[in-house]
């Protein structure tokens, strides 16, 4: 508000200049007084310097707070993105999110810095200016007011059309950002398959669409600006002719006509800039809409609270998970109950209504301290089931308990201290090798890092140029697949979690390294409750029992040898894997 007030004062100060000109023409110039002319010149110079100084002060006043607003909004967006469920990130392209965090917030800051202020300032300037014009010569003032109605209509039509184009080009820019990001992250695939030309063609096609939309937007802006400039110019020309006639008839002084025309010319920029300001305002409005599209998405906590409320209202029963009933009817707690899946069902939010659930009727108990291997054909739902334990997804029905406590009643921070995960596709960050491992446990010490590297057979870290302080690069692409997987495994075990969920953590290891990791991993699994997705018989042998997942359901549970004897599907699955490994 202070900056807008300063700018309004500076702009209105420019309206004083025509009044000084009127005094000069009707006074010192008409009376041939050189001293008065010099005084008038000094006044004009002083007003110009003051106006420029006030605009400089306005710029200084808005710079710091607007930079703070932009930084705060960007931090809020990033924080919100971290809290959104995985299902949201599955639906949204990363480039769209990146463009919202960069380009859109930049447009919003520019709007707050310039168009918002000057829509107010120019409005005040036009009102004060026309008040001065009408006071000087109301008939000429009415002539200048004639274009007001067609200008209002034109601006209304322009805003409607421009808003659609502005939104389109911002969405296309997000798509373009996605293509660039994927091209950079997948550069090895692009080069490995010689697809750089096809990628370049796809990029050119998308940039062509962005260019076409931008040209359409520029055409709309050029049209409205031409009309906004033409109508006031015609009105000023008409006022000049009418004023000249009045001066010739002696009804108007020359100084008044000079002052009137000078005031009218001063008002040209506030009026003619209307198209430019409206365009920037529409860009900012669509950017704000895109920003709040993400911010209005419910976080994982909010989604869970809504789901729990709905389930309680329909079921009408308590879901206190940490208590069970003994034979004599009294309630008792089960602090070492392990990991349970009870009546679990899951379907993805964007799945068709008639599509079968990915998981249905899952009832599985992994006893405390036990290691359960989860096996099944590709697409049977193994990875989806493991993702439900750390609440990367939320069950559609049923529940999961840890030592008798429903995971939906646990704060997420506590849940993720209890449960550690390692995925088949390891994700590393642009940080040091040690920092990537220590992300697995808050407050982990150097000794924990060394122990975790030993368990994961990731001692190669010590041979890196700066040891554990070596930067592994974006996505850890400076390391081999097996090295990345071992670092991810070390990250999972560094905090000595109560529960461990491993999604085929050894798939990228050679046979020798796999044997060493399994030997060290047995010590970890002996002190934790673990669910391990297994694709190799050697990994299955790490487990106390095996659960066979088939078609989204638990088809059989038992030891490896029991299932080999009792389950034809399990025998077929294991023999198929062994034949593949033999090749």
BELNORZI-V428191 format. One record per residue. N is the residue number from 1. SS is DSSP state (h for helix, s for strand, l for the rest). OMEGA is omega in degrees with one decimal (NA if undefined). NEAR is the number of other C-alpha atoms within 12 Angstrom. Layout:
n-><N;N>
ss-><SS;SS>
omega-><OMEGA;OMEGA>
near-><NEAR;NEAR>
This chain:
n-><1;2;3;4;5;6;7;8;9;10;11;12;13;14;15;16;17;18;19;20;21;22;23;24;25;26;27;28;29;30;31;32;33;34;35;36;37;38;39;40;41;42;43;44;45;46;47;48;49;50;51;52;53;54;55;56;57;58;59;60;61;62;63;64;65;66;67;68;69;70;71;72;73;74;75;76;77;78;79;80;81;82;83;84;85;86;87;88;89;90;91;92;93;94;95;96;97;98;99;100;101;102;103;104;105;106;107;108;109;110;111;112;113;114;115;116;117;118;119;120;121;122;123;124;125;126;127;128;129;130;131;132;133;134;135;136;137;138;139;140;141;142;143;144;145;146;147;148;149;150;151;152;153;154;155;156;157;158;159;160;161;162;163;164;165;166;167;168;169;170;171;172;173;174;175;176;177;178;179;180;181;182;183;184;185;186;187;188;189;190;191;192;193;194;195;196;197;198;199;200;201;202;203;204;205;206;207;208;209;210;211;212;213;214;215;216;217;218;219;220;221;222;223;224;225;226;227;228;229;230;231;232;233;234;235;236;237;238;239;240;241;242;243;244;245;246;247;248;249;250;251;252;253;254;255;256;257;258;259;260;261;262;263;264;265;266;267;268;269;270;271;272;273;274;275;276;277;278;279;280;281;282;283;284;285;286;287;288;289;290;291;292;293;294;295;296;297;298;299;300;301;302;303;304;305;306;307;308;309;310;311;312;313;314;315;316;317;318;319;320;321;322;323;324;325;326;327;328;329;330;331;332;333;334;335;336;337;338;339;340;341;342;343;344;345;346;347;348;349;350;351;352;353;354;355;356;357;358;359;360;361;362;363;364;365;366;367;368;369;370;371;372;373;374;375;376;377;378;379;380;381;382;383;384;385;386;387;388;389;390;391;392;393;394;395;396;397;398;399;400;401;402;403;404;405;406;407;408;409;410;411;412;413;414;415;416;417;418;419;420;421;422;423;424;425;426;427;428;429;430;431;432;433;434;435;436;437;438;439;440;441;442;443;444;445;446;447;448;449;450;451;452;453;454;455;456;457;458;459;460;461;462;463;464;465;466;467;468;469;470;471;472;473;474;475;476;477;478;479;480;481;482;483;484;485;486;487;488;489;490;491;492;493;494;495;496;497;498;499;500;501;502;503;504;505;506;507;508;509;510;511;512;513;514;515;516;517;518;519;520;521;522;523;524;525;526;527;528;529;530;531;532;533;534;535;536;537;538;539;540;541;542;543;544;545;546;547;548;549;550;551;552;553;554;555;556;557;558;559;560;561;562;563;564;565;566;567;568;569;570;571;572;573;574;575;576;577;578;579;580;581;582;583>
ss-><l;h;h;h;h;h;h;h;h;h;h;h;h;h;h;h;h;h;h;h;h;h;h;h;h;h;h;h;h;h;h;l;l;h;h;h;h;h;h;h;h;h;h;h;h;h;h;h;h;h;h;h;h;h;h;h;h;h;h;h;h;h;h;h;h;h;h;h;h;h;h;h;h;h;h;h;h;h;h;h;h;h;h;l;l;h;h;h;h;h;h;l;l;h;h;h;h;h;h;h;h;h;h;h;h;h;h;h;h;h;h;h;h;h;h;h;h;h;h;h;h;h;h;h;h;h;h;h;h;h;h;h;h;h;h;h;l;h;h;h;h;h;h;h;h;l;l;h;h;h;h;h;h;h;h;h;h;h;h;h;h;h;h;h;h;h;h;h;h;h;h;h;h;h;h;h;h;h;h;h;h;h;h;h;h;l;h;h;h;h;h;h;l;l;l;h;h;h;h;h;h;h;h;h;h;h;h;h;h;h;h;h;h;h;h;h;h;h;h;h;h;h;h;h;h;h;h;h;h;h;h;h;h;h;h;h;h;h;h;h;h;h;h;h;h;h;h;h;l;l;l;l;l;h;h;h;h;h;h;h;h;h;h;h;h;h;h;h;h;h;h;h;l;h;h;h;h;h;h;h;h;h;h;h;h;h;h;h;h;h;h;h;h;h;h;l;l;l;l;h;h;h;h;h;h;h;h;h;h;h;h;h;h;h;h;l;l;l;l;l;l;l;s;s;s;l;l;l;l;l;s;s;s;l;l;l;l;l;s;s;s;s;s;s;s;s;l;l;l;l;l;l;l;l;l;l;l;l;s;s;s;s;s;s;s;s;l;l;l;l;s;s;s;s;s;l;l;l;l;l;l;h;h;h;h;h;h;h;h;l;l;l;l;l;l;l;s;s;s;s;s;s;l;l;s;s;h;h;h;l;l;h;h;h;h;h;h;h;s;s;s;s;l;l;l;l;l;l;l;l;l;s;h;h;h;h;h;h;l;l;l;l;l;l;l;h;h;h;h;h;h;h;h;h;h;l;l;l;h;h;h;h;h;l;l;l;h;h;h;l;s;l;l;h;h;h;l;l;l;l;h;h;h;h;h;h;h;h;h;h;h;h;h;l;l;l;l;l;s;s;s;s;s;l;l;l;l;l;l;l;h;h;h;h;h;h;h;h;h;h;h;h;h;h;h;l;l;l;s;s;s;s;s;l;l;l;h;h;h;h;l;l;l;l;s;s;s;s;s;s;l;l;s;s;s;s;s;s;l;h;h;h;h;h;h;h;l;h;h;h;h;h;h;h;h;h;h;h;h;h;h;h;l>
omega-><179.0;179.9;178.6;177.7;178.4;-179.9;178.9;177.6;-179.8;-178.5;178.9;176.9;176.7;178.5;177.5;-177.8;177.0;178.6;176.0;177.1;178.3;179.1;-179.7;-176.0;-177.6;-177.9;-174.6;-179.5;179.6;-179.0;-179.9;179.5;-179.1;-179.2;178.5;178.2;177.7;178.4;178.0;177.6;178.6;178.1;179.2;178.1;179.5;178.4;179.7;179.2;180.0;179.7;179.7;179.4;179.7;176.8;175.9;177.1;179.0;179.8;179.9;-178.2;-174.0;-171.9;-174.7;-179.3;-179.9;175.0;177.7;179.4;180.0;-179.5;-180.0;179.5;178.9;177.8;178.1;179.7;-179.3;178.8;179.9;178.8;179.4;-176.9;-179.9;-178.4;-179.8;-180.0;176.2;-178.5;174.9;-176.1;-171.2;174.4;-177.5;179.2;177.6;178.6;179.7;-179.7;176.7;-178.2;-177.2;-173.8;-175.8;179.3;174.7;177.5;179.4;177.4;178.6;177.8;179.9;-177.3;-172.9;-174.2;-178.1;-180.0;-172.3;169.1;176.6;-176.6;-179.0;175.9;177.5;-179.0;-179.9;179.9;179.0;-179.0;179.7;174.2;177.6;-179.9;-178.9;178.1;-179.3;-179.9;-170.7;179.7;177.0;177.7;178.2;177.2;179.5;179.9;-175.8;-178.7;-173.0;-176.3;177.6;177.7;179.7;179.0;-179.2;-179.0;178.7;178.1;-179.3;-178.4;-178.4;-177.6;-175.7;-178.8;179.8;-178.4;-179.8;178.8;-179.6;-176.2;177.9;175.8;178.7;176.4;175.1;177.0;179.1;177.5;178.0;-179.8;179.5;-178.7;179.8;179.0;179.6;-178.4;-179.3;-174.8;179.8;177.7;-179.0;-178.9;-177.0;-179.7;178.1;-175.4;-175.5;-179.4;179.2;176.6;179.1;178.1;178.6;179.1;179.3;178.7;-179.9;177.4;175.6;177.6;178.0;179.7;-179.8;179.4;178.9;178.6;176.2;177.7;178.0;178.1;176.4;-179.2;179.4;-179.6;-177.6;-179.5;178.7;-179.9;-179.5;178.4;-175.4;-175.7;176.9;179.1;176.8;179.5;178.7;177.2;178.1;178.8;178.6;179.3;-178.9;179.7;177.9;177.2;-179.3;176.4;179.6;179.1;-179.6;179.8;-175.9;178.8;179.2;179.3;178.5;178.5;177.6;-179.9;-179.1;-179.2;177.5;177.2;179.5;178.5;176.1;-178.9;-179.7;-176.9;177.1;-179.9;-175.5;178.6;-176.6;179.7;179.1;-179.4;178.7;178.9;179.2;178.4;178.4;175.3;-179.8;-179.8;178.7;176.4;178.3;176.7;-179.5;178.0;-176.1;170.5;178.5;-176.5;180.0;176.4;-179.6;177.1;179.8;179.8;-179.7;179.2;-179.8;179.9;178.8;-179.1;-179.6;178.7;179.9;-179.0;-179.9;-178.6;-179.6;-177.6;179.4;-178.7;-178.8;177.5;178.7;-168.2;-170.7;-178.1;175.3;-174.9;177.7;-175.3;-178.9;174.1;178.9;179.9;176.7;177.8;179.5;-173.2;-178.7;-174.6;-178.8;-176.4;-178.9;168.2;-174.9;177.8;-171.2;173.9;179.5;169.8;179.8;-174.0;-177.3;179.1;176.7;-176.7;-177.6;-179.9;177.4;178.8;177.7;177.2;-178.4;174.7;-179.7;172.5;-174.4;178.8;174.2;-173.5;-179.3;-179.7;-177.6;172.6;-180.0;174.4;178.3;-177.8;179.8;179.6;177.1;179.7;-178.5;176.7;-176.2;-178.2;178.3;-179.5;-179.9;179.9;-180.0;-176.0;175.5;177.9;168.5;168.2;178.3;178.5;174.2;175.8;179.3;-177.9;175.8;179.3;173.6;-176.6;176.1;-178.6;177.7;-175.9;179.2;177.3;-179.4;169.5;-175.9;178.7;179.4;179.4;-175.2;166.3;179.7;-173.4;173.3;-175.2;170.2;-174.8;179.8;176.7;-175.2;177.8;175.6;-175.9;179.0;-178.6;178.8;177.7;179.6;179.2;177.7;179.2;-175.3;172.6;-177.5;-179.1;177.0;177.3;178.1;-175.7;-179.4;179.3;177.3;178.4;-179.3;-179.6;-178.7;177.7;178.1;-179.7;-177.6;-177.8;-178.9;179.7;175.6;179.7;-177.5;179.6;176.9;-174.1;177.4;179.2;-179.6;178.7;179.7;175.5;-176.6;177.4;-178.3;-178.6;-179.5;-174.5;175.1;179.3;175.3;179.0;178.7;178.1;177.9;-178.6;178.5;175.3;178.4;176.9;176.9;177.9;-178.6;-173.5;-173.4;-178.5;-177.2;-173.2;176.7;179.5;-176.7;177.8;-176.1;179.6;179.7;-171.1;-174.3;-171.6;-175.4;-175.5;173.2;-172.9;-178.0;-179.8;178.8;180.0;179.3;-179.9;-179.3;179.5;178.9;-177.2;178.6;178.8;178.7;-176.9;179.3;-176.1;-177.5;173.6;-168.4;170.4;-173.3;172.4;-173.6;174.5;-179.3;175.7;-179.6;177.4;178.1;-177.1;174.1;-169.9;173.3;178.0;-178.3;173.4;179.2;178.8;-177.2;178.4;178.8;179.8;175.1;-176.1;-178.1;176.5;178.3;175.1;179.8;-177.1;176.8;-177.8;175.8;-179.6;-171.2;-171.4;178.0;179.8;179.5;178.3;-179.8;-179.4;-179.2;-179.1;176.8;178.4;-178.9;177.8;178.8;-179.0;-179.7;178.5;NA>
near-><18;19;30;32;24;29;38;32;30;31;39;36;33;39;40;33;37;35;35;34;34;31;29;32;26;25;24;22;23;18;14;14;16;15;15;22;24;16;20;28;22;18;24;26;18;19;26;23;18;24;26;21;20;27;31;18;21;30;25;20;22;29;20;16;20;25;21;15;21;30;20;17;27;30;18;21;31;21;16;28;31;22;26;29;29;25;29;29;23;15;17;22;24;24;26;31;38;31;32;41;35;28;30;38;38;27;34;35;35;30;31;33;33;31;31;31;32;39;31;26;37;36;27;27;34;36;25;27;40;36;25;30;37;23;19;28;29;20;23;35;32;23;28;38;32;21;25;21;15;18;26;22;16;27;32;20;20;34;30;19;24;38;29;24;30;39;29;26;33;41;33;30;33;32;30;31;29;26;29;27;21;20;24;19;19;21;19;16;15;18;16;10;13;13;17;19;14;15;23;18;14;19;25;18;18;25;23;19;22;27;21;19;25;24;18;21;31;24;19;30;34;21;23;35;28;23;27;34;27;20;28;33;27;21;28;34;20;25;34;29;18;26;34;25;18;20;20;14;12;13;16;25;25;28;27;36;37;31;34;43;40;28;44;46;31;32;38;29;28;36;42;31;31;37;35;35;35;37;39;36;32;36;37;34;31;33;38;31;24;33;36;24;20;33;27;18;24;24;27;28;26;19;25;27;19;17;22;28;18;16;20;16;13;11;14;11;13;15;24;21;30;27;23;20;15;11;8;8;9;10;14;17;17;22;18;23;29;33;41;37;38;26;22;31;30;33;27;25;20;14;14;11;10;8;13;16;27;30;36;31;26;36;28;34;32;38;27;29;29;32;40;43;42;48;49;38;27;18;17;24;32;38;36;35;45;41;32;40;39;39;39;32;34;37;40;28;28;30;36;43;42;39;32;33;30;32;38;38;24;28;19;23;19;21;29;29;27;35;42;39;45;40;34;31;26;34;29;37;25;19;23;28;42;41;31;40;44;36;32;34;31;22;16;25;19;19;15;26;38;30;30;39;38;30;34;42;34;38;26;26;33;19;13;20;14;15;20;27;23;23;25;31;20;20;26;29;25;22;27;20;24;31;37;41;41;50;52;45;52;50;45;45;48;42;35;36;31;34;44;50;43;46;38;36;41;44;32;27;29;19;17;15;25;30;22;23;38;31;22;25;39;27;22;33;34;23;19;33;38;47;51;46;45;41;36;38;32;27;38;36;28;35;37;30;33;40;37;43;38;28;23;30;33;32;28;30;32;29;26;32;20;19;25;23;16;18;24;16;22;35;23;20;26;31;18;19;24;16;13;13;16;9;7>
